[in-house]
Amino acid sequence: NGKVFKQGMETLGFDTGETVTPIVPVMLGEAKLARQFSQRLYEEGIFAMAIGYPTVAQGKARVRVMNTAAHSADDLELALSVFEKVGRELAVI
């Protein structure tokens, strides 16, 4: 599921940074944008925590997505469609 989600996000044009775990970072740069992105995802039914300075370096803010084996193909499709909607809305993609 992590690989499927990461590939889907990259196809949409998101920067997913470097990861070798099921946790997929969605690199957004500024903490304010990451918080706004996380809030909009939540409003659309997707939980992805915003991470900013001092947890990560300034300018490296992101939202973190944790995929599990419990997520279905439909769950992944829904998440990708919501990320696309929010990404376009906030001019990230």
ZAPAMI-563409 format. One record per residue: residue in one letter; residue number from 1; x, y negated, z negated of N, C-alpha, C, O in turn. Coordinates in steps of 0.001 Angstrom, whole numbers, padded with zeros to 6 digits. Atoms other than C-alpha are relative to their C-alpha. Example, Ala and Ser with C-alpha at 12.3 -4.5 7.8 and 13.67 -1.06 7.14 Angstrom:
{aa:a, i:1, n_xx:000890, n_yy:001190, n_zz:000000, ca_xx:012300, ca_yy:004500, ca_zz:-007800, c_xx:000900, c_yy:-001200, c_zz:000000, o_xx:001936, o_yy:-001181, o_zz:-000665}
{aa:s, i:2, n_xx:-000820, n_yy:001190, n_zz:000060, ca_xx:013670, ca_yy:001060, ca_zz:-007140, c_xx:-000770, c_yy:-001090, c_zz:-000730, o_xx:-000261, o_yy:-002198, o_zz:-000899}
//
This chain:
{aa:n, i:1, n_xx:000812, n_yy:001206, n_zz:000000, ca_xx:000000, ca_yy:000000, ca_zz:000000, c_xx:000853, c_yy:-001266, c_zz:000000, o_xx:000516, o_yy:-002254, o_zz:000653}
{aa:g, i:2, n_xx:-000889, n_yy:001163, n_zz:000019, ca_xx:002834, ca_yy:-002388, ca_zz:-000749, c_xx:000542, c_yy:-000308, c_zz:001382, o_xx:000577, o_yy:-001466, o_zz:001798}
{aa:k, i:3, n_xx:-000541, n_yy:000191, n_zz:-001348, ca_xx:004342, ca_yy:-001851, ca_zz:002693, c_xx:-001073, c_yy:-000505, c_zz:000961, o_xx:-000821, o_yy:-001405, o_zz:001762}
{aa:v, i:4, n_xx:001106, n_yy:000419, n_zz:-000873, ca_xx:000979, ca_yy:-002201, ca_zz:004446, c_xx:-000330, c_yy:-001467, c_zz:-000242, o_xx:-000491, o_yy:-002237, o_zz:000705}
{aa:f, i:5, n_xx:000336, n_yy:001383, n_zz:000332, ca_xx:000211, ca_yy:-005438, ca_zz:002592, c_xx:001105, c_yy:-000946, c_zz:000469, o_xx:000826, o_yy:-001978, o_zz:001080}
{aa:k, i:6, n_xx:-001130, n_yy:000850, n_zz:-000382, ca_xx:003686, ca_yy:-006885, ca_zz:003158, c_xx:000050, c_yy:-000185, c_zz:001518, o_xx:000246, o_yy:-001302, o_zz:001998}
{aa:q, i:7, n_xx:-000008, n_yy:000101, n_zz:-001458, ca_xx:003571, ca_yy:-006099, ca_zz:006883, c_xx:-001153, c_yy:-000863, c_zz:000494, o_xx:-000981, o_yy:-001666, o_zz:001412}
{aa:g, i:8, n_xx:001150, n_yy:000809, n_zz:-000373, ca_xx:000093, ca_yy:-007608, ca_zz:007145, c_xx:000238, c_yy:-001474, c_zz:-000268, o_xx:-000124, o_yy:-002325, o_zz:000545}
{aa:m, i:9, n_xx:-000288, n_yy:001398, n_zz:000355, ca_xx:001221, ca_yy:-010782, ca_zz:005393, c_xx:001014, c_yy:-000596, c_zz:000969, o_xx:000866, o_yy:-001741, o_zz:001395}
{aa:e, i:10, n_xx:-001011, n_yy:000497, n_zz:-000939, ca_xx:004266, ca_yy:-011112, ca_zz:007649, c_xx:-000609, c_yy:-000222, c_zz:001380, o_xx:-000264, o_yy:-001189, o_zz:002059}
{aa:t, i:11, n_xx:000694, n_yy:000161, n_zz:-001281, ca_xx:002063, ca_yy:-010611, ca_zz:010729, c_xx:-000816, c_yy:-001288, c_zz:000011, o_xx:-000913, o_yy:-001953, o_zz:001042}
{aa:l, i:12, n_xx:000777, n_yy:001245, n_zz:000107, ca_xx:-000113, ca_yy:-013495, ca_zz:009501, c_xx:000890, c_yy:-001242, c_zz:-000004, o_xx:000413, o_yy:-002350, o_zz:000242}
{aa:g, i:13, n_xx:-000925, n_yy:001129, n_zz:000000, ca_xx:002990, ca_yy:-015682, ca_zz:009219, c_xx:000468, c_yy:-000439, c_zz:-001366, o_xx:001099, o_yy:-001490, o_zz:-001491}
{aa:f, i:14, n_xx:-000448, n_yy:000335, n_zz:001349, ca_xx:003612, ca_yy:-015672, ca_zz:005461, c_xx:001445, c_yy:000433, c_zz:-000196, o_xx:001895, o_yy:001414, o_zz:000396}
{aa:d, i:15, n_xx:-001348, n_yy:-000354, n_zz:000430, ca_xx:007124, ca_yy:-015620, ca_zz:004005, c_xx:-000147, c_yy:000865, c_zz:-001244, o_xx:-000588, o_yy:000380, o_zz:-002287}
{aa:t, i:16, n_xx:000135, n_yy:-000906, n_zz:001133, ca_xx:007205, ca_yy:-012576, ca_zz:001726, c_xx:001317, c_yy:000234, c_zz:-000733, o_xx:001412, o_yy:001135, o_zz:-001565}
{aa:g, i:17, n_xx:-001254, n_yy:-000074, n_zz:000745, ca_xx:010766, ca_yy:-013054, ca_zz:000545, c_xx:000621, c_yy:001380, c_zz:000043, o_xx:000399, o_yy:002145, o_zz:000981}
{aa:e, i:18, n_xx:-000701, n_yy:-001276, n_zz:000116, ca_xx:012864, ca_yy:-010086, ca_zz:-000544, c_xx:-000638, c_yy:000808, c_zz:-001122, o_xx:-000816, o_yy:000308, o_zz:-002233}
{aa:t, i:19, n_xx:000531, n_yy:-000873, n_zz:001036, ca_xx:011352, ca_yy:-007161, ca_zz:-002409, c_xx:000187, c_yy:001449, c_zz:000407, o_xx:000132, o_yy:001784, o_zz:001590}
{aa:v, i:20, n_xx:-000072, n_yy:-001442, n_zz:-000237, ca_xx:011832, ca_yy:-003418, ca_zz:-002747, c_xx:-000996, c_yy:000718, c_zz:-000920, o_xx:-000933, o_yy:001937, o_zz:-001080}
{aa:t, i:21, n_xx:001004, n_yy:-000542, n_zz:000912, ca_xx:008933, ca_yy:-002907, ca_zz:-005168, c_xx:-001386, c_yy:-000265, c_zz:000580, o_xx:-001500, o_yy:-000952, o_zz:001595}
{aa:p, i:22, n_xx:001358, n_yy:000295, n_zz:-000457, ca_xx:005133, ca_yy:-002938, ca_zz:-004750, c_xx:-000407, c_yy:-001462, c_zz:-000236, o_xx:-001433, o_yy:-001910, o_zz:000276}
{aa:i, i:23, n_xx:000299, n_yy:001417, n_zz:000236, ca_xx:005230, ca_yy:-006558, ca_zz:-005997, c_xx:000470, c_yy:-000784, c_zz:001217, o_xx:001651, o_yy:-000774, o_zz:001565}
{aa:v, i:24, n_xx:-000312, n_yy:000768, n_zz:-001205, ca_xx:005061, ca_yy:-008793, ca_zz:-002933, c_xx:-000046, c_yy:-001485, c_zz:-000347, o_xx:-001106, o_yy:-002004, o_zz:-000698}
{aa:p, i:25, n_xx:000021, n_yy:001447, n_zz:000218, ca_xx:006140, ca_yy:-012419, ca_zz:-003405, c_xx:-000489, c_yy:-000702, c_zz:001264, o_xx:-000117, o_yy:-000333, o_zz:002378}
{aa:v, i:26, n_xx:000424, n_yy:000839, n_zz:-001125, ca_xx:004403, ca_yy:-014959, ca_zz:-001202, c_xx:000630, c_yy:-001362, c_zz:-000267, o_xx:000153, o_yy:-002136, o_zz:-001098}
{aa:m, i:27, n_xx:-000816, n_yy:001183, n_zz:000252, ca_xx:006920, ca_yy:-017774, ca_zz:-001005, c_xx:-000733, c_yy:-001257, c_zz:000478, o_xx:-001152, o_yy:-001351, o_zz:001632}
{aa:l, i:28, n_xx:000730, n_yy:001230, n_zz:-000316, ca_xx:005314, ca_yy:-021225, ca_zz:-001130, c_xx:000824, c_yy:-001261, c_zz:-000232, o_xx:000463, o_yy:-002328, o_zz:000265}
{aa:g, i:29, n_xx:-000880, n_yy:001149, n_zz:000197, ca_xx:008108, ca_yy:-023536, ca_zz:-002294, c_xx:-000285, c_yy:-000794, c_zz:-001253, o_xx:000409, o_yy:-000647, o_zz:-002259}
{aa:e, i:30, n_xx:000287, n_yy:000899, n_zz:001123, ca_xx:006532, ca_yy:-026060, ca_zz:-004616, c_xx:-001014, c_yy:000609, c_zz:-000972, o_xx:-001978, o_yy:001256, o_zz:-000564}
{aa:a, i:31, n_xx:000852, n_yy:-000573, n_zz:001041, ca_xx:004906, ca_yy:-025100, ca_zz:-007920, c_xx:-001442, c_yy:-000474, c_zz:000118, o_xx:-002365, o_yy:000310, o_zz:-000107}
{aa:k, i:32, n_xx:001365, n_yy:000526, n_zz:-000118, ca_xx:001889, ca_yy:-027354, ca_zz:-007339, c_xx:-000772, c_yy:000765, c_zz:001076, o_xx:-001935, o_yy:001116, o_zz:000876}
{aa:l, i:33, n_xx:000636, n_yy:-000755, n_zz:-001074, ca_xx:001117, ca_yy:-025577, ca_zz:-004063, c_xx:-000264, c_yy:001433, c_zz:-000442, o_xx:-001327, o_yy:001980, o_zz:-000150}
{aa:a, i:34, n_xx:000192, n_yy:-001375, n_zz:000474, ca_xx:001602, ca_yy:-022158, ca_zz:-005672, c_xx:-001186, c_yy:000076, c_zz:-000956, o_xx:-001988, o_yy:001007, o_zz:-000871}
{aa:r, i:35, n_xx:001135, n_yy:000009, n_zz:000930, ca_xx:-000840, ca_yy:-023053, ca_zz:-008460, c_xx:-001314, c_yy:-000192, c_zz:000750, o_xx:-002305, o_yy:000479, o_zz:000457}
{aa:q, i:36, n_xx:001199, n_yy:000255, n_zz:-000796, ca_xx:-003360, ca_yy:-024415, ca_zz:-005950, c_xx:-000374, c_yy:001251, c_zz:000809, o_xx:-001545, o_yy:001625, o_zz:000883}
{aa:f, i:37, n_xx:000231, n_yy:-001208, n_zz:-000797, ca_xx:-002975, ca_yy:-021328, ca_zz:-003752, c_xx:-000581, c_yy:001098, c_zz:-000895, o_xx:-001567, o_yy:001739, o_zz:-000530}
{aa:s, i:38, n_xx:000469, n_yy:-001005, n_zz:000942, ca_xx:-003421, ca_yy:-019010, ca_zz:-006747, c_xx:-001443, c_yy:-000275, c_zz:-000421, o_xx:-002252, o_yy:000651, o_zz:-000497}
{aa:q, i:39, n_xx:001358, n_yy:000375, n_zz:000413, ca_xx:-006547, ca_yy:-020908, ca_zz:-007851, c_xx:-001007, c_yy:000291, c_zz:001110, o_xx:-002080, o_yy:000834, o_zz:000847}
{aa:r, i:40, n_xx:000912, n_yy:-000257, n_zz:-001122, ca_xx:-008126, ca_yy:-020718, ca_zz:-004377, c_xx:-000183, c_yy:001497, c_zz:000220, o_xx:-001293, o_yy:001947, o_zz:000503}
{aa:l, i:41, n_xx:000134, n_yy:-001453, n_zz:-000113, ca_xx:-007373, ca_yy:-016992, ca_zz:-004171, c_xx:-000965, c_yy:000522, c_zz:-001058, o_xx:-001834, o_yy:001343, o_zz:-000763}
{aa:y, i:42, n_xx:000852, n_yy:-000434, n_zz:001102, ca_xx:-009036, ca_yy:-016511, ca_zz:-007559, c_xx:-001465, c_yy:-000332, c_zz:000284, o_xx:-002356, o_yy:000476, o_zz:000020}
{aa:e, i:43, n_xx:001363, n_yy:000410, n_zz:-000350, ca_xx:-012100, ca_yy:-018441, ca_zz:-006390, c_xx:-000597, c_yy:000907, c_zz:001073, o_xx:-001816, o_yy:001050, o_zz:001166}
{aa:e, i:44, n_xx:000437, n_yy:-000904, n_zz:-001064, ca_xx:-012269, ca_yy:-016020, ca_zz:-003445, c_xx:000022, c_yy:001469, c_zz:-000449, o_xx:-000246, o_yy:002366, o_zz:000350}
{aa:g, i:45, n_xx:000059, n_yy:-001349, n_zz:000542, ca_xx:-011985, ca_yy:-012956, ca_zz:-005722, c_xx:001301, c_yy:000781, c_zz:-000002, o_xx:001299, o_yy:001992, o_zz:-000219}
{aa:i, i:46, n_xx:-001308, n_yy:-000658, n_zz:-000023, ca_xx:-008256, ca_yy:-012208, ca_zz:-005459, c_xx:000862, c_yy:-000592, c_zz:-001114, o_xx:000995, o_yy:-001811, o_zz:-001217}
{aa:f, i:47, n_xx:-000879, n_yy:000475, n_zz:001067, ca_xx:-005931, ca_yy:-012411, ca_zz:-008472, c_xx:001448, c_yy:000158, c_zz:000423, o_xx:001914, o_yy:001272, o_zz:000661}
{aa:a, i:48, n_xx:-001435, n_yy:000013, n_zz:-000286, ca_xx:-002342, ca_yy:-013375, ca_zz:-007672, c_xx:000589, c_yy:-001172, c_zz:-000780, o_xx:000267, o_yy:-002330, o_zz:-000513}
{aa:m, i:49, n_xx:-000544, n_yy:000996, n_zz:000922, ca_xx:-000360, ca_yy:-015241, ca_zz:-010319, c_xx:001018, c_yy:-000917, c_zz:000676, o_xx:001896, o_yy:-000457, o_zz:001406}
{aa:a, i:50, n_xx:-000991, n_yy:000978, n_zz:-000456, ca_xx:001518, ca_yy:-018434, ca_zz:-009439, c_xx:001215, c_yy:000069, c_zz:-000924, o_xx:001079, o_yy:000157, o_zz:-002144}
{aa:i, i:51, n_xx:-001254, n_yy:-000028, n_zz:000750, ca_xx:005172, ca_yy:-018379, ca_zz:-010510, c_xx:000830, c_yy:-001202, c_zz:000451, o_xx:001103, o_yy:-001367, o_zz:001640}
{aa:g, i:52, n_xx:-000801, n_yy:001180, n_zz:-000328, ca_xx:007194, ca_yy:-021585, ca_zz:-010677, c_xx:001127, c_yy:-000189, c_zz:-000995, o_xx:001370, o_yy:000659, o_zz:-001853}
{aa:y, i:53, n_xx:-001111, n_yy:000359, n_zz:000876, ca_xx:010113, ca_yy:-023255, ca_zz:-012419, c_xx:-000514, c_yy:-000093, c_zz:-001431, o_xx:-001590, o_yy:-000657, o_zz:-001629}
{aa:p, i:54, n_xx:-001370, n_yy:-000502, n_zz:000031, ca_xx:011657, ca_yy:-022338, ca_zz:-014880, c_xx:000109, c_yy:001515, c_zz:000211, o_xx:001208, o_yy:002062, o_zz:000121}
{aa:t, i:55, n_xx:-000074, n_yy:-001444, n_zz:-000235, ca_xx:010729, ca_yy:-018691, ca_zz:-014156, c_xx:000780, c_yy:000313, c_zz:001269, o_xx:001518, o_yy:001297, o_zz:001332}
{aa:v, i:56, n_xx:-000777, n_yy:-000090, n_zz:-001237, ca_xx:012115, ca_yy:-019132, ca_zz:-010644, c_xx:000628, c_yy:-001370, c_zz:000243, o_xx:000203, o_yy:-002362, o_zz:-000349}
{aa:a, i:57, n_xx:-000681, n_yy:001262, n_zz:-000285, ca_xx:014409, ca_yy:-021819, ca_zz:-009268, c_xx:-000969, c_yy:-001024, c_zz:000586, o_xx:-001957, o_yy:-000668, o_zz:001229}
{aa:q, i:58, n_xx:000816, n_yy:001054, n_zz:-000605, ca_xx:012924, ca_yy:-025174, ca_zz:-008309, c_xx:000014, c_yy:000176, c_zz:001512, o_xx:001040, o_yy:000503, o_zz:002108}
{aa:g, i:59, n_xx:000129, n_yy:-000146, n_zz:-001435, ca_xx:011648, ca_yy:-025076, ca_zz:-004756, c_xx:-000206, c_yy:001438, c_zz:000459, o_xx:-000288, o_yy:001695, o_zz:001660}
{aa:k, i:60, n_xx:000174, n_yy:-001419, n_zz:-000332, ca_xx:011182, ca_yy:-021277, ca_zz:-004906, c_xx:-001300, c_yy:000561, c_zz:-000581, o_xx:-001403, o_yy:001765, o_zz:-000819}
{aa:a, i:61, n_xx:001277, n_yy:-000441, n_zz:000573, ca_xx:007610, ca_yy:-021145, ca_zz:-006291, c_xx:-000691, c_yy:000974, c_zz:000947, o_xx:-000490, o_yy:000947, o_zz:002161}
{aa:r, i:62, n_xx:000661, n_yy:-001055, n_zz:-000765, ca_xx:005455, ca_yy:-018275, ca_zz:-005165, c_xx:-001231, c_yy:000495, c_zz:-000734, o_xx:-001452, o_yy:000151, o_zz:-001896}
{aa:v, i:63, n_xx:000996, n_yy:-000819, n_zz:000680, ca_xx:002441, ca_yy:-016167, ca_zz:-005910, c_xx:000488, c_yy:001435, c_zz:000140, o_xx:001094, o_yy:001812, o_zz:001143}
{aa:r, i:64, n_xx:-000422, n_yy:-001401, n_zz:-000001, ca_xx:003070, ca_yy:-012540, ca_zz:-006803, c_xx:-001233, c_yy:000878, c_zz:000134, o_xx:-002230, o_yy:000706, o_zz:-000567}
{aa:v, i:65, n_xx:001100, n_yy:-000925, n_zz:-000250, ca_xx:000839, ca_yy:-009792, ca_zz:-005497, c_xx:000461, c_yy:001399, c_zz:-000393, o_xx:001485, o_yy:001885, o_zz:000086}
{aa:m, i:66, n_xx:-000330, n_yy:-001358, n_zz:000442, ca_xx:000868, ca_yy:-006403, ca_zz:-007203, c_xx:-000962, c_yy:000979, c_zz:000635, o_xx:-002146, o_yy:001009, o_zz:000299}
{aa:n, i:67, n_xx:000794, n_yy:-001045, n_zz:-000636, ca_xx:-000376, ca_yy:-003578, ca_zz:-005014, c_xx:000180, c_yy:001295, c_zz:-000780, o_xx:001249, o_yy:001555, o_zz:-001333}
{aa:t, i:68, n_xx:-000089, n_yy:-001304, n_zz:000653, ca_xx:-001163, ca_yy:-000172, ca_zz:-006487, c_xx:-000596, c_yy:001066, c_zz:000916, o_xx:-001240, o_yy:000756, o_zz:001919}
{aa:a, i:69, n_xx:000578, n_yy:-001109, n_zz:-000750, ca_xx:-002112, ca_yy:003249, ca_zz:-005181, c_xx:-001527, c_yy:000020, c_zz:-000131, o_xx:-002211, o_yy:000650, o_zz:000676}
{aa:a, i:70, n_xx:001451, n_yy:000042, n_zz:000209, ca_xx:-005616, ca_yy:002546, ca_zz:-006524, c_xx:-000716, c_yy:-000907, c_zz:000999, o_xx:-001933, o_yy:-000811, o_zz:001153}
{aa:h, i:71, n_xx:000629, n_yy:000874, n_zz:-000994, ca_xx:-006225, ca_yy:-000113, ca_zz:-003850, c_xx:-000320, c_yy:000811, c_zz:001257, o_xx:000501, o_yy:001591, o_zz:001741}
{aa:s, i:72, n_xx:000417, n_yy:-000698, n_zz:-001220, ca_xx:-008167, ca_yy:001193, ca_zz:-000863, c_xx:000409, c_yy:-000807, c_zz:001231, o_xx:000825, o_yy:-001960, o_zz:001122}
{aa:a, i:73, n_xx:-000263, n_yy:000716, n_zz:-001256, ca_xx:-007619, ca_yy:000286, ca_zz:002780, c_xx:-000929, c_yy:-001205, c_zz:000113, o_xx:-000522, o_yy:-002260, o_zz:000599}
{aa:d, i:74, n_xx:000942, n_yy:001126, n_zz:-000021, ca_xx:-010730, ca_yy:-001895, ca_zz:002470, c_xx:000454, c_yy:-001127, c_zz:-000923, o_xx:000316, o_yy:-002303, o_zz:-000588}
{aa:d, i:75, n_xx:-000521, n_yy:001008, n_zz:000926, ca_xx:-009212, ca_yy:-003664, ca_zz:-000546, c_xx:001117, c_yy:-000805, c_zz:000671, o_xx:001149, o_yy:-002032, o_zz:000580}
{aa:l, i:76, n_xx:-001121, n_yy:000670, n_zz:-000658, ca_xx:-006065, ca_yy:-004439, ca_zz:001453, c_xx:-000493, c_yy:-000901, c_zz:001125, o_xx:-000002, o_yy:-002019, o_zz:001283}
{aa:e, i:77, n_xx:000577, n_yy:000813, n_zz:-001081, ca_xx:-008099, ca_yy:-005678, ca_zz:004440, c_xx:-000633, c_yy:-001264, c_zz:-000547, o_xx:-000439, o_yy:-002353, o_zz:-000007}
{aa:l, i:78, n_xx:000635, n_yy:001158, n_zz:000630, ca_xx:-010132, ca_yy:-007948, ca_zz:002179, c_xx:001045, c_yy:-000986, c_zz:-000486, o_xx:000929, o_yy:-002187, o_zz:-000242}
{aa:a, i:79, n_xx:-001046, n_yy:000880, n_zz:000523, ca_xx:-007023, ca_yy:-009317, ca_zz:000485, c_xx:000690, c_yy:-000751, c_zz:001136, o_xx:000921, o_yy:-001955, o_zz:001032}
{aa:l, i:80, n_xx:-000664, n_yy:000658, n_zz:-001128, ca_xx:-005343, ca_yy:-010031, ca_zz:003821, c_xx:-000900, c_yy:-001069, c_zz:000616, o_xx:-000417, o_yy:-002133, o_zz:001003}
{aa:s, i:81, n_xx:000896, n_yy:001004, n_zz:-000580, ca_xx:-008433, ca_yy:-011835, ca_zz:005109, c_xx:-000116, c_yy:-001227, c_zz:-000902, o_xx:-000198, o_yy:-002352, o_zz:-000410}
{aa:v, i:82, n_xx:000060, n_yy:001135, n_zz:000929, ca_xx:-008617, ca_yy:-013988, ca_zz:001968, c_xx:001315, c_yy:-000780, c_zz:000042, o_xx:001299, o_yy:-002011, o_zz:000049}
{aa:f, i:83, n_xx:-001276, n_yy:000704, n_zz:-000108, ca_xx:-004899, ca_yy:-014779, ca_zz:002145, c_xx:000057, c_yy:-000814, c_zz:001286, o_xx:000547, o_yy:-001943, o_zz:001282}
{aa:e, i:84, n_xx:000012, n_yy:000746, n_zz:-001256, ca_xx:-005347, ca_yy:-015782, ca_zz:005780, c_xx:-000867, c_yy:-001252, c_zz:-000123, o_xx:-000457, o_yy:-002335, o_zz:000293}
{aa:k, i:85, n_xx:000907, n_yy:001136, n_zz:000163, ca_xx:-008317, ca_yy:-018024, ca_zz:004925, c_xx:000652, c_yy:-001102, c_zz:-000834, o_xx:000671, o_yy:-002264, o_zz:-000428}
{aa:v, i:86, n_xx:-000612, n_yy:000983, n_zz:000899, ca_xx:-006524, ca_yy:-019744, ca_zz:002036, c_xx:001280, c_yy:-000564, c_zz:000609, o_xx:001555, o_yy:-001759, o_zz:000496}
{aa:g, i:87, n_xx:-001232, n_yy:000462, n_zz:-000644, ca_xx:-003239, ca_yy:-019913, ca_zz:003927, c_xx:-000254, c_yy:-001050, c_zz:001061, o_xx:000493, o_yy:-002023, o_zz:001166}
{aa:r, i:88, n_xx:000348, n_yy:000982, n_zz:-001029, ca_xx:-004888, ca_yy:-021759, ca_zz:006806, c_xx:-000572, c_yy:-001274, c_zz:-000644, o_xx:-000253, o_yy:-002392, o_zz:-000239}
{aa:e, i:89, n_xx:000618, n_yy:001130, n_zz:000707, ca_xx:-006916, ca_yy:-023964, ca_zz:004458, c_xx:001058, c_yy:-000926, c_zz:-000595, o_xx:000921, o_yy:-002148, o_zz:-000541}
{aa:l, i:90, n_xx:-001040, n_yy:000785, n_zz:000668, ca_xx:-003763, ca_yy:-025090, ca_zz:002626, c_xx:001215, c_yy:-000258, c_zz:000900, o_xx:002257, o_yy:-000720, o_zz:000434}
{aa:a, i:91, n_xx:-001038, n_yy:000252, n_zz:-001009, ca_xx:-001660, ca_yy:-025294, ca_zz:005827, c_xx:001326, c_yy:000695, c_zz:-000321, o_xx:002404, o_yy:000150, o_zz:-000082}
{aa:v, i:92, n_xx:-001195, n_yy:-000800, n_zz:000278, ca_xx:000756, ca_yy:-022589, ca_zz:004683, c_xx:000351, c_yy:000819, c_zz:001244, o_xx:001524, o_yy:001059, o_zz:001533}
{aa:i, i:93, n_xx:-000208, n_yy:-000729, n_zz:-001261, ca_xx:000288, ca_yy:-020621, ca_zz:007910, c_xx:-000721, c_yy:-000743, c_zz:001114, o_xx:-000685, o_yy:-000313, o_zz:002267}
//
